[in-house]
């Protein structure tokens, strides 16, 4: 019975992590998305915000190099980027930067060897 309880907890946690993407925004979250965060973590920096409401109009509280800061929001298309479990052995090469760089409903997603346009999952 204990194993079933742990399995149920794992399923609920997994679904809960997908909920904001399925249902909509979290309370107080502004529309739009955050720019890509490809910067390395160099040293710990204190967060400059905790939620979008702490930022000026037109900005969102986004992760940038392992800390939260207010950044200009970007257009984000519907759907989630598919997960890429491969690891690249060559240098990263980005073919897009944000979703608007991609045609139709494709999203600019981080893949094994860099960002490229992909159909959302």
TIMI-2910 file (N, C-alpha, C, CB; in pm, 1 decimal, decimal comma, always signed):
<rs>
+----------+----------+----------+----------+----------+----------+----------+----------+----------+----------+----------+----------+------+
!      n_x !      n_y !      n_z !     ca_x !     ca_y !     ca_z !      c_x !      c_y !      c_z !     cb_x !     cb_y !     cb_z ! resn !
+----------+----------+----------+----------+----------+----------+----------+----------+----------+----------+----------+----------+------+
!    +82,4 !   -119,4 !     +0,0 !     +0,0 !     +0,0 !     +0,0 !    +86,6 !   +125,6 !     +0,0 !    -93,6 !     -0,1 !   +120,6 !  Unk !
!   +199,1 !   +120,5 !    +71,0 !   +288,1 !   +236,6 !    +77,8 !   +343,2 !   +273,0 !    -60,7 !   +404,0 !   +209,1 !   +175,0 !  Unk !
!   +376,0 !   +173,3 !   -141,0 !   +428,1 !   +198,3 !   -275,7 !   +323,4 !   +268,2 !   -361,5 !   +472,0 !    +66,5 !   -342,3 !  Unk !
!   +195,1 !   +230,6 !   -346,3 !    +88,6 !   +295,6 !   -422,1 !    +74,7 !   +441,6 !   -381,4 !    -44,4 !   +222,1 !   -401,8 !  Unk !
!    +88,2 !   +468,1 !   -251,5 !    +80,6 !   +605,7 !   -202,8 !   +193,3 !   +690,7 !   -258,4 !    +84,1 !   +608,4 !    -50,9 !  Unk !
!   +314,5 !   +636,3 !   -264,1 !   +428,6 !   +709,0 !   -319,4 !   +410,5 !   +732,2 !   -469,1 !   +559,1 !   +632,3 !   -293,1 !  Unk !
!   +355,6 !   +633,6 !   -538,9 !   +330,7 !   +648,5 !   -681,8 !   +227,4 !   +758,9 !   -706,1 !   +282,6 !   +514,7 !   -742,8 !  Unk !
!   +120,4 !   +759,1 !   -627,2 !    +18,4 !   +863,0 !   -639,6 !    +77,7 !  +1000,6 !   -613,1 !    -97,5 !   +836,2 !   -543,3 !  Unk !
!   +161,6 !  +1013,5 !   -511,7 !   +226,2 !  +1141,4 !   -480,5 !   +313,6 !  +1186,7 !   -597,4 !   +310,9 !  +1129,6 !   -351,6 !  Unk !
!   +389,6 !  +1094,6 !   -655,2 !   +476,2 !  +1129,0 !   -768,7 !   +393,7 !  +1177,3 !   -887,4 !   +561,7 !  +1008,1 !   -809,9 !  Unk !
!   +281,5 !  +1112,0 !   -915,6 !   +195,4 !  +1152,3 !  -1027,0 !   +137,3 !  +1290,6 !  -1000,7 !    +82,1 !  +1049,5 !  -1048,8 !  Unk !
!    +89,7 !  +1315,6 !   -878,8 !    +32,8 !  +1446,2 !   -845,7 !   +136,5 !  +1557,0 !   -856,5 !    -26,0 !  +1444,1 !   -705,4 !  Unk !
!   +259,0 !  +1530,4 !   -812,5 !   +365,3 !  +1630,5 !   -824,3 !   +398,7 !  +1658,4 !   -969,8 !   +490,6 !  +1584,5 !   -750,0 !  Unk !
!   +402,8 !  +1555,0 !  -1051,2 !   +432,4 !  +1573,1 !  -1193,4 !   +322,7 !  +1653,5 !  -1261,4 !   +449,0 !  +1437,3 !  -1262,8 !  Unk !
!   +197,8 !  +1623,1 !  -1231,8 !    +87,2 !  +1699,5 !  -1290,9 !    +86,5 !  +1842,6 !  -1241,2 !    -46,6 !  +1633,2 !  -1259,3 !  Unk !
!   +116,0 !  +1862,9 !  -1115,1 !   +118,5 !  +1998,0 !  -1058,5 !   +223,8 !  +2084,7 !  -1123,4 !   +142,8 !  +1992,3 !   -909,7 !  Unk !
!   +336,0 !  +2025,8 !  -1163,2 !   +440,8 !  +2104,2 !  -1227,8 !   +399,2 !  +2148,0 !  -1367,8 !   +570,2 !  +2023,9 !  -1234,6 !  Unk !
!   +303,3 !  +2077,7 !  -1430,5 !   +255,9 !  +2112,6 !  -1564,1 !   +134,4 !  +2204,4 !  -1560,4 !   +222,5 !  +1987,2 !  -1641,2 !  Unk !
!    +72,3 !  +2220,2 !  -1444,9 !    -52,8 !  +2292,9 !  -1433,4 !    -48,9 !  +2436,0 !  -1484,8 !    -94,6 !  +2294,0 !  -1293,1 !  Unk !
!    +50,4 !  +2519,5 !  -1449,2 !    +47,9 !  +2656,7 !  -1499,7 !    +50,2 !  +2663,5 !  -1651,9 !   +164,9 !  +2733,9 !  -1444,2 !  Unk !
!   +119,4 !  +2571,7 !  -1717,6 !   +123,9 !  +2570,3 !  -1862,6 !     -7,4 !  +2525,6 !  -1924,7 !   +234,7 !  +2481,0 !  -1909,3 !  Unk !
!    -85,7 !  +2446,3 !  -1852,0 !   -210,7 !  +2395,1 !  -1904,2 !   -325,5 !  +2490,5 !  -1872,3 !   -239,2 !  +2256,3 !  -1847,3 !  Unk !
!   -335,8 !  +2532,7 !  -1748,9 !   -449,1 !  +2611,6 !  -1703,5 !   -432,8 !  +2758,7 !  -1733,5 !   -469,5 !  +2592,3 !  -1556,8 !  Unk !
!   -314,2 !  +2812,7 !  -1727,0 !   -292,1 !  +2954,9 !  -1749,3 !   -185,5 !  +3006,3 !  -1655,6 !   -421,6 !  +3033,9 !  -1730,9 !  Unk !
!   -195,6 !  +3135,2 !  -1622,9 !    -93,1 !  +3196,9 !  -1540,5 !   -118,1 !  +3175,0 !  -1393,8 !    -84,6 !  +3343,4 !  -1569,1 !  Unk !
!    -10,8 !  +3186,9 !  -1316,6 !    -22,9 !  +3185,7 !  -1171,5 !    -79,5 !  +3319,9 !  -1127,8 !   +114,7 !  +3157,2 !  -1102,9 !  Unk !
!   -134,9 !  +3324,9 !  -1008,1 !   -191,7 !  +3449,3 !   -957,5 !    -83,9 !  +3557,4 !   -956,3 !   -251,1 !  +3429,3 !   -815,5 !  Unk !
!   -116,3 !  +3672,3 !  -1013,1 !    -22,3 !  +3784,0 !  -1016,3 !    +78,5 !  +3777,3 !  -1128,6 !    +49,7 !  +3791,4 !   -888,1 !  Unk !
!    +76,8 !  +3669,7 !  -1208,0 !   +173,5 !  +3658,0 !  -1316,8 !   +125,3 !  +3736,3 !  -1437,6 !   +196,7 !  +3510,3 !  -1354,2 !  Unk !
!   +214,3 !  +3811,0 !  -1499,7 !   +181,1 !  +3890,7 !  -1617,6 !   +187,4 !  +3803,9 !  -1742,2 !   +276,2 !  +4011,3 !  -1631,1 !  Unk !
!   +116,1 !  +3846,8 !  -1845,3 !   +119,2 !  +3773,7 !  -1971,3 !   +258,0 !  +3785,2 !  -2033,1 !    +11,1 !  +3826,8 !  -2068,8 !  Unk !
!   +281,9 !  +3701,5 !  -2131,8 !   +412,5 !  +3702,7 !  -2197,2 !   +506,9 !  +3604,4 !  -2131,3 !   +472,6 !  +3842,6 !  -2194,4 !  Unk !
!   +627,2 !  +3600,7 !  -2181,1 !   +725,6 !  +3507,3 !  -2129,1 !   +857,3 !  +3574,7 !  -2100,8 !   +746,0 !  +3394,2 !  -2225,3 !  Unk !
!   +950,2 !  +3495,8 !  -2053,5 !  +1084,2 !  +3544,3 !  -2021,6 !  +1178,2 !  +3517,2 !  -2138,4 !  +1137,4 !  +3477,8 !  -1892,6 !  Unk !
!  +1276,2 !  +3605,4 !  -2158,2 !  +1376,3 !  +3576,9 !  -2261,9 !  +1455,5 !  +3451,5 !  -2225,3 !  +1472,1 !  +3697,7 !  -2280,5 !  Unk !
!  +1517,5 !  +3385,2 !  -2322,9 !  +1594,8 !  +3264,3 !  -2292,9 !  +1706,3 !  +3292,3 !  -2193,0 !  +1653,8 !  +3206,1 !  -2421,1 !  Unk !
!  +1730,9 !  +3196,0 !  -2106,1 !  +1837,2 !  +3207,7 !  -2006,2 !  +1945,6 !  +3106,2 !  -2038,8 !  +1782,1 !  +3185,9 !  -1861,6 !  Unk !
!  +2042,3 !  +3147,8 !  -2117,8 !  +2152,8 !  +3059,9 !  -2155,0 !  +2282,0 !  +3098,4 !  -2084,0 !  +2173,7 !  +3063,0 !  -2305,5 !  Unk !
!  +2273,1 !  +3191,0 !  -1988,2 !  +2393,5 !  +3238,0 !  -1921,8 !  +2435,3 !  +3141,9 !  -1810,9 !  +2371,8 !  +3378,5 !  -1865,2 !  Unk !
!  +2565,4 !  +3119,6 !  -1793,6 !  +2611,7 !  +3027,9 !  -1689,5 !  +2600,0 !  +3090,4 !  -1550,8 !  +2756,4 !  +2986,5 !  -1715,9 !  Unk !
!  +2595,3 !  +3005,0 !  -1449,8 !  +2595,4 !  +3050,9 !  -1310,4 !  +2740,5 !  +3076,8 !  -1270,2 !  +2527,2 !  +2945,2 !  -1214,0 !  Unk !
!  +2775,1 !  +3202,9 !  -1254,1 !  +2913,3 !  +3235,3 !  -1219,9 !  +2933,7 !  +3243,9 !  -1068,7 !  +2953,9 !  +3366,7 !  -1285,3 !  Unk !
!  +2844,2 !  +3311,2 !  -1001,2 !  +2850,5 !  +3322,2 !   -855,7 !  +2712,5 !  +3358,4 !   -805,7 !  +2956,3 !  +3427,7 !   -810,4 !  Unk !
!  +2681,7 !  +3328,7 !   -680,1 !  +2547,9 !  +3357,8 !   -630,2 !  +2520,8 !  +3508,4 !   -623,7 !  +2529,1 !  +3295,7 !   -492,6 !  Unk !
!  +2407,5 !  +3548,0 !   -676,7 !  +2363,4 !  +3687,2 !   -674,7 !  +2224,5 !  +3687,1 !   -612,2 !  +2362,7 !  +3751,9 !   -820,1 !  Unk !
!  +2195,2 !  +3780,4 !   -523,2 !  +2061,2 !  +3781,3 !   -463,2 !  +1954,0 !  +3814,0 !   -567,7 !  +2055,0 !  +3883,1 !   -347,6 !  Unk !
!  +1836,7 !  +3752,9 !   -550,2 !  +1724,7 !  +3779,5 !   -640,1 !  +1684,9 !  +3926,2 !   -632,3 !  +1604,6 !  +3689,5 !   -605,8 !  Unk !
!  +1650,6 !  +3984,4 !   -746,6 !  +1605,5 !  +4123,6 !   -752,6 !  +1453,2 !  +4133,2 !   -748,0 !  +1658,2 !  +4191,0 !   -879,6 !  Unk !
!  +1383,6 !  +4019,0 !   -762,2 !  +1237,7 !  +4015,3 !   -756,6 !  +1196,5 !  +3875,1 !   -714,4 !  +1173,3 !  +4054,6 !   -894,7 !  Unk !
!  +1069,2 !  +3860,3 !   -675,9 !  +1014,8 !  +3729,3 !   -642,0 !   +896,9 !  +3692,6 !   -731,5 !   +972,0 !  +3726,3 !   -495,8 !  Unk !
!   +828,9 !  +3796,5 !   -784,9 !   +714,0 !  +3775,5 !   -873,7 !   +701,9 !  +3893,4 !   -967,7 !   +582,8 !  +3756,5 !   -793,0 !  Unk !
!   +621,5 !  +3877,0 !  -1071,7 !   +605,7 !  +3980,5 !  -1174,1 !   +562,0 !  +4114,5 !  -1116,0 !   +505,2 !  +3935,5 !  -1277,8 !  Unk !
!   +481,8 !  +4113,2 !  -1010,9 !   +431,2 !  +4237,7 !   -951,7 !   +542,8 !  +4323,7 !   -892,6 !   +329,1 !  +4205,9 !   -843,7 !  Unk !
!   +659,9 !  +4266,7 !   -869,3 !   +773,7 !  +4342,2 !   -816,9 !   +848,0 !  +4417,0 !   -927,3 !   +869,7 !  +4248,6 !   -744,5 !  Unk !
!   +805,4 !  +4397,8 !  -1052,9 !   +875,0 !  +4456,0 !  -1167,5 !   +793,6 !  +4570,1 !  -1228,6 !   +903,2 !  +4348,2 !  -1273,5 !  Unk !
!   +861,9 !  +4663,7 !  -1297,7 !   +790,2 !  +4770,2 !  -1368,1 !   +699,8 !  +4712,6 !  -1477,2 !   +889,6 !  +4870,5 !  -1429,3 !  Unk !
!   +600,7 !  +4788,6 !  -1519,5 !   +508,8 !  +4746,2 !  -1625,8 !   +588,4 !  +4710,1 !  -1751,2 !   +404,8 !  +4858,1 !  -1657,4 !  Unk !
!   +549,7 !  +4601,1 !  -1815,6 !   +617,6 !  +4556,3 !  -1937,4 !   +733,6 !  +4461,9 !  -1910,0 !   +667,5 !  +4675,0 !  -2014,3 !  Unk !
!   +760,4 !  +4434,2 !  -1781,1 !   +868,1 !  +4342,6 !  -1746,3 !   +813,9 !  +4227,6 !  -1663,5 !   +979,5 !  +4415,7 !  -1670,3 !  Unk !
!   +888,9 !  +4117,6 !  -1661,9 !   +855,0 !  +3998,4 !  -1584,0 !   +972,1 !  +3961,4 !  -1495,0 !   +817,5 !  +3880,0 !  -1676,6 !  Unk !
!   +942,2 !  +3891,5 !  -1387,9 !  +1045,2 !  +3840,6 !  -1297,2 !  +1094,0 !  +3707,8 !  -1355,0 !   +989,8 !  +3823,0 !  -1149,2 !  Unk !
!  +1215,2 !  +3706,8 !  -1408,4 !  +1267,4 !  +3592,7 !  -1483,6 !  +1402,3 !  +3546,7 !  -1428,7 !  +1280,8 !  +3628,6 !  -1631,8 !  Unk !
!  +1431,0 !  +3418,1 !  -1450,1 !  +1563,7 !  +3367,5 !  -1415,8 !  +1663,9 !  +3415,7 !  -1518,8 !  +1564,2 !  +3213,0 !  -1407,4 !  Unk !
!  +1778,4 !  +3462,2 !  -1473,2 !  +1888,6 !  +3502,5 !  -1559,3 !  +2017,1 !  +3468,7 !  -1484,5 !  +1881,0 !  +3656,2 !  -1596,8 !  Unk !
!  +2091,1 !  +3372,6 !  -1536,6 !  +2218,1 !  +3330,2 !  -1476,3 !  +2199,2 !  +3290,2 !  -1330,1 !  +2322,5 !  +3442,6 !  -1486,9 !  Unk !
!  +2096,2 !  +3210,8 !  -1304,0 !  +2071,3 !  +3150,7 !  -1172,0 !  +2018,8 !  +3246,1 !  -1065,7 !  +2196,1 !  +3089,9 !  -1122,3 !  Unk !
!  +1965,3 !  +3360,7 !  -1103,3 !  +1896,7 !  +3445,7 !  -1006,9 !  +1780,7 !  +3514,3 !  -1077,8 !  +1994,1 !  +3550,3 !   -943,8 !  Unk !
!  +1684,9 !  +3563,9 !  -1000,3 !  +1566,9 !  +3629,4 !  -1056,3 !  +1591,3 !  +3778,0 !  -1072,3 !  +1444,2 !  +3605,3 !   -968,0 !  Unk !
!  +1551,8 !  +3832,8 !  -1188,0 !  +1561,5 !  +3976,2 !  -1210,4 !  +1449,8 !  +4019,0 !  -1304,9 !  +1700,9 !  +4014,6 !  -1267,9 !  Unk !
!  +1417,5 !  +4148,4 !  -1305,5 !  +1314,5 !  +4202,8 !  -1393,5 !  +1371,8 !  +4219,9 !  -1533,7 !  +1260,7 !  +4338,1 !  -1339,2 !  Unk !
!  +1304,2 !  +4159,0 !  -1632,4 !  +1348,7 !  +4165,5 !  -1771,8 !  +1229,7 !  +4197,4 !  -1861,2 !  +1415,9 !  +4032,1 !  -1815,4 !  Unk !
!  +1253,7 !  +4260,9 !  -1977,9 !  +1143,0 !  +4286,8 !  -2070,2 !  +1079,5 !  +4154,8 !  -2112,9 !  +1191,9 !  +4366,2 !  -2194,3 !  Unk !
!   +943,9 !  +4148,3 !  -2108,5 !   +875,8 !  +4024,4 !  -2145,6 !   +879,5 !  +4004,6 !  -2296,7 !   +730,5 !  +4025,5 !  -2095,5 !  Unk !
!   +869,6 !  +3879,5 !  -2339,2 !   +870,4 !  +3844,5 !  -2480,4 !   +742,8 !  +3765,9 !  -2513,1 !   +997,9 !  +3762,0 !  -2516,4 !  Unk !
!   +704,5 !  +3765,9 !  -2641,0 !   +589,5 !  +3689,8 !  -2686,7 !   +620,6 !  +3541,0 !  -2676,9 !   +551,3 !  +3728,7 !  -2831,5 !  Unk !
!   +528,5 !  +3464,9 !  -2620,4 !   +545,2 !  +3320,7 !  -2608,5 !   +425,8 !  +3254,0 !  -2676,0 !   +557,8 !  +3276,6 !  -2458,5 !  Unk !
!   +452,3 !  +3161,5 !  -2767,5 !   +346,1 !  +3090,4 !  -2837,4 !   +291,9 !  +2978,0 !  -2749,9 !   +397,1 !  +3034,5 !  -2971,6 !  Unk !
!   +174,9 !  +2926,3 !  -2787,1 !   +110,1 !  +2818,3 !  -2712,7 !   +192,0 !  +2689,9 !  -2719,7 !    -31,2 !  +2793,5 !  -2766,8 !  Unk !
!   +175,0 !  +2606,6 !  -2616,5 !   +238,3 !  +2475,3 !  -2613,0 !   +371,8 !  +2477,7 !  -2541,4 !   +256,8 !  +2423,1 !  -2752,7 !  Unk !
!   +417,7 !  +2360,8 !  -2507,1 !   +545,1 !  +2343,9 !  -2437,5 !   +650,8 !  +2293,9 !  -2535,0 !   +530,4 !  +2246,1 !  -2318,5 !  Unk !
!   +773,5 !  +2335,9 !  -2513,8 !   +883,6 !  +2283,2 !  -2595,1 !   +904,6 !  +2136,2 !  -2560,1 !  +1015,2 !  +2365,2 !  -2572,3 !  Unk !
!   +926,0 !  +2053,2 !  -2662,3 !   +954,2 !  +1912,1 !  -2632,7 !  +1088,0 !  +1898,9 !  -2561,4 !   +954,2 !  +1827,7 !  -2762,4 !  Unk !
!  +1097,1 !  +1800,3 !  -2474,7 !  +1223,0 !  +1776,8 !  -2403,1 !  +1320,2 !  +1703,4 !  -2493,1 !  +1199,1 !  +1696,7 !  -2273,3 !  Unk !
!  +1444,9 !  +1744,5 !  -2487,9 !  +1550,1 !  +1681,1 !  -2566,9 !  +1648,3 !  +1619,7 !  -2467,8 !  +1621,7 !  +1784,4 !  -2663,9 !  Unk !
!  +1654,2 !  +1488,3 !  -2463,0 !  +1738,1 !  +1419,6 !  -2365,1 !  +1878,8 !  +1391,3 !  -2417,0 !  +1672,7 !  +1290,3 !  -2324,0 !  Unk !
!  +1908,2 !  +1432,7 !  -2539,7 !  +2041,6 !  +1411,5 !  -2595,9 !  +2139,3 !  +1515,6 !  -2542,2 !  +2037,1 !  +1416,9 !  -2749,7 !  Unk !
!  +2266,1 !  +1486,2 !  -2546,0 !  +2370,0 !  +1581,0 !  -2505,5 !  +2462,9 !  +1604,3 !  -2623,3 !  +2449,5 !  +1529,0 !  -2381,4 !  Unk !
!  +2488,6 !  +1728,2 !  -2653,5 !  +2567,8 !  +1764,9 !  -2769,3 !  +2717,6 !  +1762,1 !  -2735,7 !  +2526,5 !  +1903,9 !  -2819,8 !  Unk !
!  +2796,4 !  +1716,1 !  -2828,6 !  +2941,4 !  +1715,4 !  -2809,5 !  +3008,8 !  +1829,1 !  -2885,7 !  +2999,7 !  +1581,6 !  -2853,8 !  Unk !
!  +2933,7 !  +1899,4 !  -2970,0 !  +2989,4 !  +2013,2 !  -3043,0 !  +2942,7 !  +2143,0 !  -2976,0 !  +2946,7 !  +2009,6 !  -3193,8 !  Unk !
!  +3000,6 !  +2256,1 !  -3012,2 !  +2958,6 !  +2384,0 !  -2952,7 !  +2811,7 !  +2414,4 !  -2983,2 !  +3047,5 !  +2498,6 !  -3004,3 !  Unk !
!  +2745,6 !  +2483,7 !  -2890,9 !  +2605,9 !  +2521,7 !  -2911,6 !  +2593,4 !  +2618,1 !  -3028,4 !  +2547,5 !  +2584,8 !  -2784,4 !  Unk !
!  +2490,3 !  +2596,8 !  -3109,6 !  +2461,2 !  +2685,8 !  -3221,1 !  +2312,3 !  +2717,2 !  -3215,9 !  +2502,2 !  +2621,8 !  -3359,1 !  Unk !
!  +2277,5 !  +2843,7 !  -3192,3 !  +2138,5 !  +2884,2 !  -3182,1 !  +2087,2 !  +2930,5 !  -3318,1 !  +2122,2 !  +2995,5 !  -3077,4 !  Unk !
!  +1976,9 !  +2870,0 !  -3364,2 !  +1915,1 !  +2906,8 !  -3491,5 !  +1800,5 !  +3005,3 !  -3470,6 !  +1864,4 !  +2781,9 !  -3564,3 !  Unk !
!  +1760,3 !  +3027,0 !  -3343,9 !  +1658,2 !  +3125,1 !  -3309,2 !  +1687,3 !  +3173,3 !  -3167,5 !  +1513,2 !  +3064,6 !  -3320,9 !  Unk !
!  +1625,3 !  +3284,9 !  -3131,4 !  +1644,2 !  +3337,6 !  -2996,8 !  +1514,3 !  +3334,8 !  -2917,3 !  +1698,6 !  +3479,8 !  -3003,0 !  Unk !
!  +1402,3 !  +3374,2 !  -2981,8 !  +1270,9 !  +3376,2 !  -2917,6 !  +1168,2 !  +3317,5 !  -3012,8 !  +1231,1 !  +3520,4 !  -2875,9 !  Unk !
!  +1047,3 !  +3289,3 !  -2962,1 !   +942,7 !  +3225,7 !  -3042,6 !   +909,3 !  +3302,0 !  -3169,9 !   +818,3 !  +3210,3 !  -2960,7 !  Unk !
!   +911,5 !  +3435,5 !  -3165,6 !   +873,0 !  +3511,9 !  -3284,8 !   +970,8 !  +3491,6 !  -3400,7 !   +864,0 !  +3660,4 !  -3250,9 !  Unk !
!  +1088,2 !  +3434,6 !  -3374,2 !  +1183,5 !  +3402,5 !  -3480,2 !  +1139,9 !  +3279,5 !  -3560,4 !  +1322,2 !  +3379,4 !  -3420,6 !  Unk !
!  +1039,3 !  +3207,7 !  -3511,0 !   +995,1 !  +3083,2 !  -3573,2 !   +862,4 !  +3103,5 !  -3646,0 !   +981,7 !  +2972,2 !  -3467,6 !  Unk !
!   +843,4 !  +3032,3 !  -3756,2 !   +721,7 !  +3047,1 !  -3836,1 !   +604,5 !  +2970,3 !  -3775,1 !   +746,4 !  +2999,2 !  -3979,2 !  Unk !
!   +483,8 !  +3016,2 !  -3806,7 !   +362,1 !  +2947,1 !  -3764,2 !   +354,6 !  +2928,4 !  -3614,0 !   +353,0 !  +2813,4 !  -3831,5 !  Unk !
!   +319,7 !  +2807,6 !  -3572,6 !   +305,2 !  +2777,5 !  -3430,3 !   +432,4 !  +2721,2 !  -3368,9 !   +192,2 !  +2680,1 !  -3409,7 !  Unk !
!   +539,9 !  +2712,0 !  -3447,4 !   +665,6 !  +2657,2 !  -3394,7 !   +721,2 !  +2747,0 !  -3285,5 !   +769,5 !  +2640,5 !  -3507,3 !  Unk !
!   +788,9 !  +2684,5 !  -3189,2 !   +849,7 !  +2756,5 !  -3078,2 !  +1000,7 !  +2746,1 !  -3086,1 !   +799,1 !  +2702,5 !  -2943,8 !  Unk !
!  +1068,6 !  +2845,4 !  -3032,5 !  +1214,6 !  +2843,5 !  -3024,0 !  +1250,6 !  +2766,6 !  -2897,4 !  +1275,6 !  +2989,8 !  -3022,6 !  Unk !
!  +1300,5 !  +2646,4 !  -2913,2 !  +1323,8 !  +2555,3 !  -2800,9 !  +1472,0 !  +2522,0 !  -2787,0 !  +1242,4 !  +2426,5 !  -2818,8 !  Unk !
!  +1513,4 !  +2505,3 !  -2663,1 !  +1650,9 !  +2463,5 !  -2636,8 !  +1661,3 !  +2314,3 !  -2664,6 !  +1693,7 !  +2496,6 !  -2489,8 !  Unk !
!  +1746,0 !  +2277,5 !  -2757,4 !  +1770,1 !  +2137,8 !  -2793,4 !  +1910,5 !  +2100,5 !  -2747,8 !  +1752,7 !  +2114,4 !  -2947,5 !  Unk !
!  +1954,2 !  +1982,1 !  -2782,3 !  +2083,4 !  +1933,1 !  -2736,5 !  +2198,3 !  +2024,2 !  -2781,1 !  +2106,3 !  +1791,6 !  -2787,7 !  Unk !
!  +2192,1 !  +2073,2 !  -2903,8 !  +2303,6 !  +2152,7 !  -2957,2 !  +2272,0 !  +2300,2 !  -2975,7 !  +2346,7 !  +2096,1 !  -3088,0 !  Unk !
!  +2166,5 !  +2348,7 !  -2913,1 !  +2130,8 !  +2490,5 !  -2922,2 !  +1983,9 !  +2509,5 !  -2944,6 !  +2207,5 !  +2557,8 !  -3032,7 !  Unk !
!  +1940,8 !  +2632,3 !  -2959,6 !  +1799,2 !  +2664,0 !  -2981,9 !  +1765,2 !  +2647,9 !  -3129,9 !  +1766,6 !  +2808,2 !  -2934,0 !  Unk !
!  +1648,9 !  +2585,1 !  -3156,0 !  +1596,7 !  +2577,8 !  -3291,5 !  +1444,5 !  +2575,8 !  -3287,3 !  +1651,1 !  +2453,2 !  -3364,9 !  Unk !
!  +1381,0 !  +2594,3 !  -3403,1 !  +1235,3 !  +2600,3 !  -3412,8 !  +1178,9 !  +2459,6 !  -3416,0 !  +1191,1 !  +2679,3 !  -3538,1 !  Unk !
!  +1082,8 !  +2433,4 !  -3324,9 !  +1022,7 !  +2301,0 !  -3314,3 !   +873,2 !  +2310,1 !  -3293,5 !  +1085,9 !  +2222,7 !  -3201,0 !  Unk !
!   +802,5 !  +2206,4 !  -3335,8 !   +659,5 !  +2198,5 !  -3308,1 !   +641,0 !  +2177,3 !  -3158,4 !   +591,9 !  +2083,7 !  -3390,1 !  Unk !
!   +547,2 !  +2249,8 !  -3094,8 !   +526,1 !  +2233,6 !  -2952,2 !   +468,1 !  +2095,0 !  -2919,9 !   +433,4 !  +2343,5 !  -2900,2 !  Unk !
!   +494,4 !  +2048,5 !  -2801,3 !   +442,7 !  +1918,9 !  -2755,8 !   +300,4 !  +1934,4 !  -2709,8 !   +529,2 !  +1860,9 !  -2642,6 !  Unk !
+----------+----------+----------+----------+----------+----------+----------+----------+----------+----------+----------+----------+------+
</rs>
